[in-house]
Amino acid sequence: MRRPLPAEPRCILLIKSHSAGIGDILRSSAVWAVLKKRWPNAELHLVFLTRWPGYPSEALIQEHHLLSSAHFLPMQEGHFAGIRGVGPHIWRRLLPELRRIVQDLQPDLIIDHEPFGIETSIAARWMRHFCAAPTVGVNQVLGRGRFYDHAGPNLQRYAHQHDLPWPMDYTERDFAALAALGLERDGQRIVLQETAAGRAFRELLLPRLPADRLVIGLNIGCGTPDAEKKRPSVEFLVEVMGQVAAASPHILLLTGAPNERSINQGFLGQYAARWGDVEHILDIAGQTTPSGLTGALAVCDIFVSSDSGPYHMAVAMGVSTLALFNFPSPEHYHSEVAIIMMEHSDVAVAVAIVLENMGRVKRSSGL
């Protein structure tokens, strides 16, 4: 029997899987914000079935200001009878953990945001047995909606109903489930606040930054083999940032993970060879966790980044952001961001875009 939706839910359980990348999970924060606007007193609890346990995104998301808790449960895939999926021994471990979470929280609404795969559907159905909550999901393929008490339209139909381009911005994907609740995005951006670790790092960083200069953050990033194709040309960035510095002096803050130090050092070496002066450049690669990076982003007036986790974090924190893409990837764009397509751009165009955004920051701050 289909359970009715609560008028005023007090505890909402959100289920996700797919990718554990910082940007991929942080995109869900737009949905969290919409839910909190509709039901300000409701607690939001995230259950993430992860194939990448221990991923750097976990600690950051567990600190997110809109979530009351976040649970990352390992879910290893394999092949069984020639079919790719999660085997019985994994479910024997997962199901008790899911039962414990739902019995502890006693949610009155369960939302499965994943449109693909069967694992999150099984998880939602299983947890439903141990509470009075109705389940909400996405009717992506024929019959999938039967797993839930209420289901939103498939992604293609959702995009058509909202006159959105295809492929659709990944942030919109989570709103397909919310359609079953009558909730719309209405332009809500992704959100992130500076964390306690971020504030501590910012306090250490500020004495090293002149108060009379704008700070441009630069995340070259893409230091892992699977992401190298996203890394923008270092030579291109050296030319752009050198011309920007000549036109408008600033502090250039190089961010990055520990394994990206060598990329930043390569940039510094080429910059020194081309322009000489690197006194205005500060390299903090490897000095922050993702949580601590929120403090570095908080001091940036502009953030220039490859398609990476810090790019999405900057957007979520409301920093004026310029994204560098080596190839079209509209599902990873944000409407608030200036996109620089590397394959079609030249140095003059990129310099003009950076300077234009610096001008906007100066006017708004009164500098």
Helices and strands as residue ranges (DSSP letters): E 11-16, H 22-26, H 29-38, E 43-50, H 57-62, E 69-74, E 78-80, E 83-85, H 88-105, E 109-112, H 119-128, E 135-138, G 144-147, E 150-152, H 155-161, H 170-173, H 175-178, G 179-181, H 196-205, G 206-208, E 215-219, G 225-230, H 234-247, E 251-254, G 258-260, H 261-275, E 281-283, H 290-299, E 302-306, H 309-316, E 320-325, G 330-332, E 338-341, H 347-365
